[in-house]
Amino acid sequence: MSRVLVTGSAGFLGRAVVRALEVDGREVVGIDTATGGDVTDQRAFNEALARCRPHAVVHVAAVLTPACAGDPV
C-alpha cells in the first residue's frame, strides 16, 4: 500500500482528495492548519515528511484570506 501526504487535507478540495485516495486503498496522512500542521513552516514540514515518509505528496493547501472567507465565490 502506498502512503500519500495530502497538504490542506481539512479543506474543501483536500477532503475530497483524501476520500478518493482512501477509497483507492491508499494510506493517507493529512497535514493542515486545522490539525496543527503548517506547510509554510519549512522546518516543521520537513519534519512531517521525515516522519511520514510518503510515496507521494498531493499539495492542495492554500492561504485563506479574510476576503476569500467572506466571499468564497
Buried (B, 14 or more C-beta within 10 A) or exposed (E): EEBBBBBBBBBEBBBEBBEEBEEEEBBBBBBBBEEEBBBEEEEBBEEBBEEBEBEEBBEBBBEEEEEEEEEEE
